[in-house]
Amino acid sequence: MADGSSFYVTTPIFYVNDVPHIGHAYTEVAADVLARWHRQAGDDTWMLTGTDEHGQKILRTATANGVTPKEWADKLVAEAWVPLLETVDIANDDFIRTTDERHERNVQKFLQKLYDDGHIYTGEYEGYYCVGCEEYKQQSELVPGTGDYEGQLVCAIHSKPVELLNEKNYFFRMSAFADQLLALYAERPDFVQPESARNEAVSFVKSGLADLSISRSTFDWGVKVPWDETHVVYVWFDALLNYITAAGYGQDEAEFARRWPAQHIIGKDILRFHAVIWPAMLIAAGLEVPKGVFGHGWLLVGGEKMSKSKLTGIAPEQITETFGSDAFRYYFLRAIAFGQDGSFSWEDLAARYQAELANGFGNLASRVIAMVTRYCDGVVPTGGAPTVADLEIGSVERRATDASWEAIGRTAIHEAIGAAWELVDALNGYLTIEEPWTLAKDPAKRERLETVLATAYHGLGTLAVLLSPVLPKATAKLWTALGAPGTVQEQRIDRAHDWATGERVAPLEALFPRVEITE
């Protein structure tokens, strides 16, 4: 059970060179569901998201569009990234931008500390740089170009040519922390999850850790290096620090002590930055490493990772405008084992919406509320002595509550939803067997009818609490219909089966209306 401890969860901060697609929304929803779950378990919870606005790619994109980088970032944040949070119903506690003064000032403080402590030196660097990744690439990460890029080396991820750069830069002595990182992975096997991600981090460090170039001098869009303003801080070094600058590092020690360390939820493509570079930076600064780094899988469309450049990026509102935000949240977290890649298809989304949300949960809610209204004049029944079948529903409620909370503790969001869905299926099966509509025809079976409806009503309330982090809109409507006190978000999710029932039910519109899919 939750103990009121601190739970600080972050998404990556997203690069504002373009508008969000469903891959970005997937990460947002996963972090939001974890935050909502912990909040409802009484933990001191904080969810952070935001935008990464420095670097060469932003500068070039802005220039190509005839605006300054800050104007470009302001426009994208206001018109695309903040609206995304509403589109998929994110209840974040903070939103940080790397152009915020609170961020830039404290990045400089962090950097100055590393410099003063001897962790940064001057050096020359020549290497292949991918502007799309904002990262120097090893030879093994490059492939021969095709088509327009024939005869050039291209990034294996972006399929765009890399640039050969030669710069005098400042370097972070990352190689000095290899042994400490390997000890961290060994002592805390769950520090990097899932296991495939952990193995990748371990093998990367074991293969030899190079020092990290942490400044650029060929352009000026970024945080100025405090002791040399001819350089700006490397965009990743700047961006990773958002997790502590937002939590009070450098300006509010009490807040920082309350929030840090954080659980990071990221896409697996940025694993090395979070599982290797970031903890090395923190160790160098004498700070605690994160609570954990979870690298989830990719959303695949037509077998490929979504990409704007390959025209496979799907905007979240293309889904929410038809199916609603609850269905978006449910589908991606239920259909894909969290941590693995998952394929998106409209057909699968439509089928699950109909079978699981509309017919499974939505229809169950409508039937129970309608039967209490019809057979009990809307008064919530108390029922008589329970049978084995009634007691079994109570057992499923308790098992679902415990199993879902245990799964959340392992960041197994799909399993948590699956545990709650066992109660959906149990209640639907219970009503099919008990047939309250048949009991209602026989006055001699009145007490049995009320017991069955009381059992189903209670199970439905437990479901409302358990599913509220995933389906916040539908469960809020259901809670009102149940006539239960307070709001569903105020209920303790780690004791979901132990909720206070209401006295009268209220009308309930269909939670998941039929949708017409047009080709």
PEUR-V294397 format. One record per pair of residues at least 12 apart in sequence whose C-alpha atoms are under 8 Angstrom apart, sorted by sequence separation. I is the first residue (numbers start at 0). J is the second residue. D is the distance in whole Angstrom. If there is no record, write none. Layout:
i = [I	I]
j = [J	J]
d = [D	D]
//
This chain:
i = [34	141	142	148	219	221	243	246	403	463	475	141	142	184	216	218	221	246	402	403	435	474	475	140	141	144	216	403	463	31	140	144	215	216	222	403	463	484	10	30	144	214	215	243	402	403	435	483	484	10	52	184	214	215	435	483	484	136	214	215	274	330	400	433	460	482	483	213	214	242	273	399	400	481	482	483	10	52	181	213	398	399	467	481	482	9	27	212	330	430	460	467	482	8	330	399	481	482	181	213	399	464	481	482	180	181	270	463	464	480	481	8	129	132	430	456	479	480	8	50	131	263	268	326	395	396	464	479	480	7	177	260	262	263	265	267	395	464	465	480	6	177	259	260	261	262	263	264	265	266	267	464	260	261	262	263	264	265	266	267	426	50	129	177	259	260	261	262	263	264	265	266	267	322	326	392	395	465	477	6	129	130	177	262	264	266	464	476	129	130	426	128	129	174	239	392	462	477	127	128	174	239	392	461	476	15	127	128	173	174	461	1	6	8	12	13	14	15	127	128	173	174	422	460	461	3	5	6	7	8	9	10	11	12	13	14	15	126	127	173	235	392	461	473	3	4	5	6	7	8	9	10	11	12	13	14	125	126	172	173	239	458	460	473	1	2	3	4	5	6	7	8	9	10	12	125	126	171	172	423	0	1	2	3	7	16	124	125	170	171	302	422	460	1	16	124	125	170	171	296	299	301	388	15	123	124	170	171	295	296	297	298	299	300	301	48	123	124	169	170	295	296	297	298	299	300	419	457	16	46	47	49	50	52	53	123	124	168	169	170	294	295	296	297	298	299	300	46	47	48	49	50	51	52	53	122	123	168	169	293	295	296	298	45	46	47	48	49	50	51	52	121	122	168	419	45	46	47	48	49	50	121	122	168	419	45	47	121	122	168	120	121	166	167	119	120	166	416	119	120	166	119	120	118	119	118	35	16	15	18	27	17	31	16	24	28	31	15	19	31	363	15	18	19	28	393	18	27	168	389	392	396	403	24	360	363	383	19	359	363	382	383	359	374	382	385	389	393	396	400	370	382	383	384	392	382	383	359	381	382	380	381	382	200	380	382	196	200	204	382	380	381	337	380	56	196	200	337	375	379	55	56	200	336	337	336	337	56	336	379	55	335	336	54	333	334	332	333	332	333	371	370	12	191	333	332	333	367	124	367	368	404	367	404	400	401	400	400	180	364	400	400	180	196	397	180	192	396	397	190	191	192	193	396	133	190	191	192	193	133	189	190	191	192	193	173	176	191	393	173	176	173	368	364	368	110	111	107	110	111	106	107	107	107	103	379	379	378	379	378	379	377	378	377	377	106	372	371	372	106	368	368	369	106	368	102	105	368	97	109	329	97	108	328	329	102	328	365	101	102	105	365	97	101	105	325	326	365	105	193	325	95	192	325	325	362	325	361	361	95	361	68	93	357	357	356	357	357	352	353	58	55	55	118	54	53	54	349	53	53	113	113	112	109	54	54	53	51	322	321	47	47	45	12	87	12	86	86	83	87	9	86	30	29	88	87	26	86	87	26	26	87	87	7	5	6	7	9	11	5	7	8	9	10	11	7	8	9	10	11	6	7	8	9	10	6	8	22	22	22	21	24	20	21	20	21	20	21	19	20	19	28	25	29	25	25	36	33	33	33	29	0	36	35	33	32	31	32	39	39	41	39	40	39	40	39	40	39	36	1	0]
j = [46	153	154	160	231	233	255	258	415	475	487	154	155	197	229	231	234	259	415	416	448	487	488	154	155	158	230	417	477	46	155	159	230	231	237	418	478	499	26	46	160	230	231	259	418	419	451	499	500	27	69	201	231	232	452	500	501	154	232	233	292	348	418	451	478	500	501	232	233	261	292	418	419	500	501	502	30	72	201	233	418	419	487	501	502	30	48	233	351	451	481	488	503	30	352	421	503	504	204	236	422	487	504	505	204	205	294	487	488	504	505	33	154	157	455	481	504	505	34	76	157	289	294	352	421	422	490	505	506	34	204	287	289	290	292	294	422	491	492	507	34	205	287	288	289	290	291	292	293	294	295	492	289	290	291	292	293	294	295	296	455	80	159	207	289	290	291	292	293	294	295	296	297	352	356	422	425	495	507	37	160	161	208	293	295	297	495	507	161	162	458	161	162	207	272	425	495	510	161	162	208	273	426	495	510	50	162	163	208	209	496	37	42	44	48	49	50	51	163	164	209	210	458	496	497	40	42	43	44	45	46	47	48	49	50	51	52	163	164	210	272	429	498	510	41	42	43	44	45	46	47	48	49	50	51	52	163	164	210	211	277	496	498	511	40	41	42	43	44	45	46	47	48	49	51	164	165	210	211	462	40	41	42	43	47	56	164	165	210	211	342	462	500	42	57	165	166	211	212	337	340	342	429	57	165	166	212	213	337	338	339	340	341	342	343	91	166	167	212	213	338	339	340	341	342	343	462	500	60	90	91	93	94	96	97	167	168	212	213	214	338	339	340	341	342	343	344	91	92	93	94	95	96	97	98	167	168	213	214	338	340	341	343	91	92	93	94	95	96	97	98	167	168	214	465	92	93	94	95	96	97	168	169	215	466	93	95	169	170	216	169	170	215	216	169	170	216	466	170	171	217	171	172	171	172	172	90	72	72	75	84	75	89	75	83	87	90	75	79	91	423	76	79	80	89	454	80	89	230	451	454	458	465	87	423	426	446	83	423	427	446	447	424	439	447	450	454	458	461	465	436	448	449	450	458	449	450	427	449	450	449	450	451	270	450	452	267	271	275	453	452	453	410	453	130	270	274	411	449	453	130	131	275	411	412	412	413	133	413	456	133	413	414	133	412	413	412	413	413	414	452	452	95	274	416	416	417	452	212	455	456	492	456	493	492	493	493	494	275	459	495	496	278	294	495	279	291	495	496	290	291	292	293	496	234	291	292	293	294	235	291	292	293	294	295	276	279	294	496	279	282	280	480	477	481	224	225	222	225	226	222	223	224	225	222	501	502	502	503	503	504	503	504	504	505	237	504	504	505	240	504	505	506	244	506	241	244	507	237	249	469	238	249	469	470	244	470	507	244	245	248	508	241	245	249	469	470	509	250	338	470	241	338	471	472	509	473	509	510	245	511	220	245	510	511	511	512	513	511	513	220	218	220	283	220	220	221	516	221	222	283	284	284	284	233	234	234	238	514	514	242	245	258	238	315	241	315	316	315	319	242	319	264	264	324	324	264	324	325	265	266	327	328	258	257	258	259	261	263	258	260	261	262	263	264	261	262	263	264	265	261	262	263	264	265	262	264	297	298	305	312	315	312	313	313	314	314	315	314	315	315	328	328	332	331	332	407	407	410	412	412	404	468	468	468	468	468	469	488	489	491	490	491	491	492	492	493	493	492	493	493]
d = [6	6	6	7	6	8	7	6	4	8	6	5	6	8	6	8	7	7	7	7	6	7	8	7	5	7	5	8	7	7	6	8	5	6	7	6	7	7	7	7	7	6	5	7	6	7	7	7	7	6	8	7	5	6	7	5	6	8	4	6	6	7	8	7	7	8	4	6	5	8	7	5	7	8	5	8	6	6	7	5	8	5	7	6	6	7	8	7	7	8	7	7	6	6	8	7	7	5	7	6	7	6	5	6	8	8	6	7	7	5	7	8	7	8	8	8	8	4	7	8	7	7	8	7	8	6	7	7	6	8	6	7	6	8	7	4	6	8	6	6	8	8	8	7	5	5	6	6	6	5	6	6	5	5	5	5	5	5	5	6	7	8	8	8	8	5	7	6	6	6	6	6	7	8	8	8	8	6	7	7	7	7	6	8	7	7	6	7	5	8	7	5	7	8	8	7	8	8	6	5	5	8	7	5	8	7	5	6	7	5	5	8	6	8	6	6	6	6	5	7	7	5	8	8	8	8	6	6	6	6	6	7	7	5	5	5	6	6	6	5	8	8	7	6	5	5	5	5	5	5	5	5	8	4	5	6	7	6	5	6	7	8	7	8	6	7	4	6	6	6	6	6	6	8	5	5	7	6	7	7	8	7	7	6	8	7	8	4	6	5	7	7	8	7	5	6	7	5	6	7	7	7	8	7	7	5	4	6	6	5	7	6	6	6	8	7	6	6	6	5	4	4	5	5	5	6	7	7	6	8	6	8	8	7	7	4	7	6	6	7	6	6	4	6	6	6	7	5	6	7	5	6	6	6	8	6	6	7	6	8	8	7	7	8	5	5	5	5	5	5	7	7	6	5	6	6	7	6	6	6	7	6	6	6	7	8	7	5	7	7	6	6	8	8	7	5	7	7	5	7	8	5	8	6	6	5	8	8	6	7	8	7	6	8	7	7	7	6	7	7	8	7	6	7	7	8	7	7	8	7	7	7	8	7	6	8	6	7	7	6	6	7	7	7	7	7	6	7	7	7	8	8	7	8	7	5	6	8	7	4	6	7	7	8	7	8	7	6	7	6	7	6	8	5	6	7	6	6	8	7	7	7	7	8	6	8	6	7	6	8	7	7	8	7	8	7	7	5	6	8	7	8	8	7	6	8	7	7	8	7	8	8	6	6	7	7	6	7	7	7	6	7	8	6	8	7	8	8	6	7	6	6	6	6	7	5	5	5	7	8	7	6	6	6	8	7	6	8	8	6	8	8	7	7	7	8	7	8	8	8	8	8	7	6	6	7	5	6	5	4	7	5	7	5	7	6	7	7	8	7	7	8	8	7	7	7	6	7	8	8	6	7	7	6	7	5	7	7	7	7	7	8	7	8	6	7	8	7	8	6	5	7	8	7	7	8	7	7	5	6	6	8	8	7	5	6	7	7	8	8	7	7	7	7	6	6	6	8	5	8	7	6	7	7	7	5	6	6	7	7	8	8	7	7	8	8	7	7	8	8	7	7	6	8	7	5	7	7	8	7	7	7	7	6	7	7	7	7	8	7	7	5	6	6	7	5	5	5	5	6	7	6	6	6	6	8	7	7	6	7	7	7	6	6	5	6	5	5	7	6	8	6	8	7	7	8	8	7	8	8	8	8	6	5	8	5	8	6	6	7	7	6	5	5	5	5	5	8	7	7	6]
//
